[in-house]
Amino acid sequence: MDASLPADWLVPDWPAPPGVHALCTTRNGGVSADPYDHLNLGAHVGDDVVAVQANRQVLQSVLQARTAGARAVFLNQVHGTDVAHIDGATPDAMAADACLATAPGAVCTIMVADCLPVLLAHRAGSVVAAAHAGWRGLAGEQGQGVLESTVQRLAGEGAPANEVIAWLGPCIGPTAFEVGAEVRAAFCGHDAAAEACFVLQPGGKFLADLAGLARLRLAALGLNAVYGNDGTAPWCTVRNASRFFSHRRDTAVPGGSGRFAACIWRG
């Protein structure tokens, strides 16, 4: 672990291309009060605006310590499939659920609290991307979800899927993500292999493996170099309350949930 990072932030364990940097924040290192304690980066969840700005500055300072002029670009994530091409001048709050960057210092930033953050990089390091993969965006329509849209945009930038690596960050785990039959149908209706990611529960609901579903989608696109979240307990946002925000857990008990972020950029 990089000693200059706030305690327990994650640095992806993957063969990062030259000049590509990535990290994932946790609850640690910020100033927000309960229930958003401490490093809430979401400006839309009911937290004090001044605290959120201070927390975002913590992240900016860490980014700039690694790459002079680096800036996190925060999206307005709407559980869709749109992909924004960002640079250092891109304003915050653009409506999109994924972004890519070729310009150095433009930090693709995805905020989550149960949804799956996916970071991607061309093996040559020429382009990077990040996607917000909740079940709706991951499923998409007719098999065209946010990962398909992102991988297609990467290909348009000269990074075909077989030359791209991916890292899956923390998300709600397969022992905590209970869903209805409509969620299962959204995936299995397109790909029978997705059935392995759903376990029937008493009462007719299912436990779903969100990271497993993402791995299936990426493999179908020809992207097989996938690292990070393997569905085990340490990656689960719900089961690790002291480390990760969880919308499902936190809104049910404390009454509000913050957001942590996964970031990738070219240095």
C-alpha positions as CSV (number, residue, x, y, z in Angstrom):
1,M,0.0,0.0,0.0
2,D,1.2,3.5,-0.9
3,A,2.0,5.2,2.5
4,S,1.1,8.6,1.1
5,L,-2.5,7.6,0.6
6,P,-5.1,7.9,3.3
7,A,-5.5,4.7,5.3
8,D,-7.1,1.8,3.5
9,W,-7.6,3.4,0.1
10,L,-7.2,0.9,-2.7
11,V,-4.6,0.8,-5.4
12,P,-5.5,-1.7,-8.1
13,D,-3.3,-4.8,-8.2
14,W,-3.0,-5.1,-12.0
15,P,-0.4,-4.7,-14.7
16,A,-1.0,-1.0,-15.2
17,P,0.4,0.3,-18.5
18,P,3.2,2.8,-18.4
19,G,1.9,6.2,-17.3
20,V,-1.5,4.9,-16.2
21,H,-2.6,5.6,-12.6
22,A,-5.6,4.4,-10.6
23,L,-7.0,4.4,-7.1
24,C,-10.2,3.8,-5.2
25,T,-11.2,5.9,-2.1
26,T,-12.9,4.5,1.0
27,R,-14.8,6.2,3.9
28,N,-11.4,7.3,5.3
29,G,-9.7,10.7,5.1
30,G,-12.6,13.2,5.0
31,V,-14.5,15.6,7.2
32,S,-18.2,14.7,6.8
33,A,-20.3,14.0,9.9
34,D,-22.5,10.9,10.6
35,P,-24.1,9.3,8.6
36,Y,-21.8,10.4,5.7
37,D,-18.6,10.0,7.8
38,H,-16.0,10.6,6.6
39,L,-14.9,11.0,3.0
40,N,-18.3,11.3,1.2
41,L,-17.7,12.6,-2.4
42,G,-21.3,12.7,-3.4
43,A,-22.9,16.2,-3.6
44,H,-26.4,14.8,-4.2
45,V,-27.0,12.7,-1.1
46,G,-27.9,15.2,1.5
47,D,-24.5,15.9,3.0
48,D,-23.2,19.4,3.9
49,V,-22.0,21.0,0.7
50,V,-19.0,22.6,2.4
51,A,-17.9,19.1,3.7
52,V,-18.3,17.5,0.3
53,Q,-16.1,20.2,-1.3
54,A,-13.5,19.7,1.4
55,N,-13.6,15.9,0.8
56,R,-13.3,16.4,-3.0
57,Q,-10.2,18.6,-2.3
58,V,-8.7,15.7,-0.3
59,L,-9.0,13.6,-3.4
60,Q,-7.7,16.3,-5.7
61,S,-4.7,16.8,-3.5
62,V,-3.9,13.1,-3.7
63,L,-4.3,13.1,-7.5
64,Q,-2.1,16.1,-8.0
65,A,0.6,14.6,-5.8
66,R,0.9,11.9,-8.4
67,T,0.3,14.0,-11.6
68,A,0.7,17.7,-11.6
69,G,-2.5,19.3,-12.8
70,A,-4.6,16.1,-12.5
71,R,-8.3,16.8,-11.9
72,A,-11.1,14.4,-11.0
73,V,-14.1,15.0,-13.3
74,F,-17.3,14.1,-11.4
75,L,-20.3,12.9,-13.6
76,N,-24.0,13.1,-13.0
77,Q,-24.6,9.3,-13.0
78,V,-28.1,8.3,-14.1
79,H,-27.9,4.5,-14.4
80,G,-27.7,4.8,-18.2
81,T,-25.2,3.8,-20.9
82,D,-23.9,7.1,-22.2
83,V,-20.1,7.6,-22.3
84,A,-18.5,11.0,-22.1
85,H,-15.1,11.9,-23.6
86,I,-13.5,14.1,-21.0
87,D,-10.4,16.4,-20.8
88,G,-9.0,18.8,-18.2
89,A,-11.6,21.4,-19.1
90,T,-14.7,19.2,-18.9
91,P,-17.1,20.6,-16.2
92,D,-18.5,18.4,-13.4
93,A,-22.0,17.1,-13.5
94,M,-22.2,16.0,-17.2
95,A,-24.9,13.4,-17.4
96,A,-23.2,10.1,-18.2
97,D,-22.4,6.7,-16.6
98,A,-19.0,6.2,-18.1
99,C,-16.2,8.4,-19.4
100,L,-12.9,8.0,-21.2
101,A,-9.8,10.2,-21.5
102,T,-6.8,10.5,-23.8
103,A,-5.5,13.8,-22.3
104,P,-3.1,13.4,-19.5
105,G,-4.4,14.6,-16.1
106,A,-8.1,14.2,-17.0
107,V,-9.2,11.8,-14.2
108,C,-12.1,9.5,-15.1
109,T,-14.0,9.3,-11.8
110,I,-16.9,7.1,-10.9
111,M,-18.8,7.4,-7.6
112,V,-20.5,4.4,-6.1
113,A,-22.1,2.9,-2.9
114,D,-23.1,-0.6,-4.0
115,C,-22.9,-0.3,-7.7
116,L,-19.8,-1.6,-9.4
117,P,-17.0,0.7,-10.6
118,V,-15.1,-0.6,-13.6
119,L,-11.7,0.9,-14.6
120,L,-10.3,0.1,-18.1
121,A,-7.0,0.9,-19.8
122,H,-5.4,0.2,-23.2
123,R,-2.3,-1.9,-22.7
124,A,-0.3,0.8,-24.5
125,G,-1.6,3.4,-22.0
126,S,-3.0,5.7,-24.7
127,V,-6.6,5.8,-23.4
128,V,-8.3,5.1,-20.1
129,A,-12.0,4.8,-19.1
130,A,-14.2,4.2,-16.1
131,A,-17.8,3.0,-15.9
132,H,-20.6,3.0,-13.3
133,A,-22.2,-0.5,-13.5
134,G,-25.3,-0.8,-11.4
135,W,-27.6,-3.6,-12.5
136,R,-29.6,-1.3,-14.7
137,G,-26.7,0.2,-16.6
138,L,-24.9,-3.2,-16.7
139,A,-28.0,-4.9,-18.2
140,G,-28.9,-2.1,-20.5
141,E,-31.3,-2.8,-23.4
142,Q,-31.1,-5.8,-25.7
143,G,-27.7,-6.7,-24.3
144,Q,-26.2,-3.2,-24.9
145,G,-25.2,-1.9,-21.5
146,V,-22.7,0.6,-20.1
147,L,-19.8,-1.8,-20.5
148,E,-20.6,-2.5,-24.2
149,S,-20.9,1.2,-24.8
150,T,-17.6,1.9,-23.1
151,V,-15.6,-0.9,-24.8
152,Q,-17.0,0.3,-28.2
153,R,-15.9,3.8,-27.5
154,L,-12.4,2.6,-26.5
155,A,-12.2,0.6,-29.8
156,G,-13.0,3.9,-31.6
157,E,-9.9,5.4,-29.9
158,G,-7.7,2.6,-31.2
159,A,-8.0,0.3,-28.2
160,P,-9.8,-2.9,-29.2
161,A,-11.1,-5.1,-26.4
162,N,-8.3,-7.7,-26.7
163,E,-5.8,-4.9,-25.9
164,V,-7.7,-3.6,-22.9
165,I,-7.4,-4.6,-19.2
166,A,-10.0,-4.0,-16.6
167,W,-10.2,-3.7,-12.8
168,L,-13.5,-4.2,-10.9
169,G,-13.8,-2.3,-7.7
170,P,-15.9,-2.9,-4.5
171,C,-19.6,-3.4,-4.9
172,I,-22.5,-5.1,-3.2
173,G,-21.5,-8.7,-2.9
174,P,-23.2,-11.9,-4.0
175,T,-24.4,-12.8,-0.4
176,A,-26.0,-9.4,0.0
177,F,-27.5,-8.4,-3.3
178,E,-31.1,-9.7,-3.2
179,V,-33.1,-8.9,-6.4
180,G,-36.4,-9.7,-8.0
181,A,-37.1,-11.9,-10.9
182,E,-37.2,-8.9,-13.2
183,V,-33.4,-8.3,-12.6
184,R,-32.6,-11.9,-13.4
185,A,-34.7,-11.7,-16.6
186,A,-32.9,-8.6,-17.7
187,F,-29.6,-10.6,-17.8
188,C,-30.7,-14.2,-18.5
189,G,-33.0,-13.2,-21.3
190,H,-30.0,-12.0,-23.2
191,D,-27.4,-14.6,-22.1
192,A,-28.2,-18.0,-20.6
193,A,-24.7,-18.0,-19.0
194,A,-25.9,-15.3,-16.6
195,E,-28.1,-17.9,-14.8
196,A,-24.9,-19.0,-12.9
197,C,-24.8,-15.5,-11.3
198,F,-28.3,-15.9,-9.6
199,V,-29.2,-18.1,-6.6
200,L,-32.9,-18.6,-5.9
201,Q,-33.9,-17.7,-2.3
202,P,-37.0,-18.7,-0.3
203,G,-39.9,-16.5,-1.3
204,G,-38.8,-16.3,-5.0
205,K,-36.1,-13.7,-4.8
206,F,-32.5,-14.2,-6.0
207,L,-29.0,-13.4,-4.7
208,A,-27.1,-11.8,-7.6
209,D,-23.4,-11.6,-8.3
210,L,-22.9,-8.2,-9.8
211,A,-19.2,-8.5,-10.4
212,G,-19.7,-12.0,-11.9
213,L,-22.2,-10.5,-14.3
214,A,-19.7,-7.8,-15.3
215,R,-17.0,-10.4,-15.9
216,L,-19.4,-12.3,-18.3
217,R,-20.2,-9.1,-20.2
218,L,-16.5,-8.2,-20.6
219,A,-15.6,-11.8,-21.7
220,A,-18.3,-11.7,-24.3
221,L,-16.8,-8.5,-25.7
222,G,-13.4,-10.2,-25.9
223,L,-11.9,-8.6,-22.9
224,N,-10.4,-11.3,-20.7
225,A,-7.7,-9.5,-18.6
226,V,-9.9,-8.7,-15.7
227,Y,-8.6,-8.0,-12.2
228,G,-10.0,-6.9,-8.8
229,N,-13.4,-7.9,-7.4
230,D,-13.8,-11.6,-7.4
231,G,-17.0,-11.7,-5.4
232,T,-15.4,-12.6,-2.1
233,A,-16.2,-10.9,1.2
234,P,-13.5,-8.2,1.3
235,W,-15.0,-6.6,-1.8
236,C,-18.5,-6.3,-0.5
237,T,-19.7,-2.8,0.3
238,V,-22.6,-4.0,2.5
239,R,-20.5,-6.4,4.7
240,N,-17.6,-3.9,5.2
241,A,-19.4,-0.9,6.9
242,S,-16.2,0.7,8.4
243,R,-14.5,0.8,5.0
244,F,-17.2,1.4,2.3
245,F,-20.4,3.3,1.9
246,S,-23.5,1.2,1.0
247,H,-26.7,2.7,-0.3
248,R,-28.7,-0.4,0.6
249,R,-27.3,-0.7,4.1
250,D,-26.9,2.9,5.1
251,T,-30.2,4.4,3.8
252,A,-32.0,1.6,5.7
253,V,-30.3,2.2,9.0
254,P,-28.6,5.6,9.5
255,G,-30.8,7.3,6.9
256,G,-28.2,8.4,4.4
257,S,-25.3,7.0,2.4
258,G,-22.2,8.7,1.1
259,R,-20.3,7.8,-2.1
260,F,-16.7,6.7,-2.6
261,A,-14.9,6.9,-5.9
262,A,-12.8,4.9,-8.3
263,C,-10.4,7.0,-10.5
264,I,-8.1,6.3,-13.5
265,W,-6.0,8.7,-15.5
266,R,-3.0,9.1,-17.7
267,G,0.0,10.8,-16.1
